[in-house]
Amino acid sequence: MACVVWLAIGYCLLLDHCMGEKIGGFDIETIGIIIAVMGFIGIFYAFMIPKISDNIGRKPTLLIFYFLSFIVPLSMFFFPNSSVALIIFCLFASIPGCMTPLFMAVIPTRNVT
């Protein structure tokens, strides 16, 4: 559930972050491109994360990728007026959504049986 809240708030904050005159100043077409890029990166993560989970295990995969997703709010806090935060957001913000099937379906069913 926290992952869904993170995604909803994250996309709302992205729009606010990008459209503000002081911070981003992007027009709506550029924001559409940014969100489309995030969607394509999310598709990549949706295939990559389960493969890595099969190779190195579920627990290390969860730790590695949630650490990467933790970098997103830190970058937006420490670099609020830069494109670095936007690039980090585009690269890592879709990780929690791709991790949801792993900790909501795979891990509970494997531990019960």
C-alpha positions, 0 to 999 in steps of 0.5 A: 500500500505504501508503494501505491501512495509513493507513486501517486504522491511522487507523480504529483510532486513531479508535476509540481516540481517541473511546472513551478516557475522557480524550479522547473519551468517546463511546459506540459509537453516536456512533462509528458515526455518526462513521464513517458520516459519514466514509463519506459524505464519502469517497463525495463525495471519490471523485467530486470528486477525479477531476473535479478531476484532469481539470480541473487535472491529476494532479500538482496534485491529488495535491499538494493532497489529500495536503497536506489529508490530512497535516493529519489527524495534525497536528491529532490531535497538536496538539489531542488533547483537542478536537473540532477534531481529530475534525472534521478527521479526519472531513473529511479522513481518507478522502482517501488512500483516494479518491486510491488509484485515481489513483496506483495505476491512472491515473498508471502506465497513462498514463505507460507508453503 
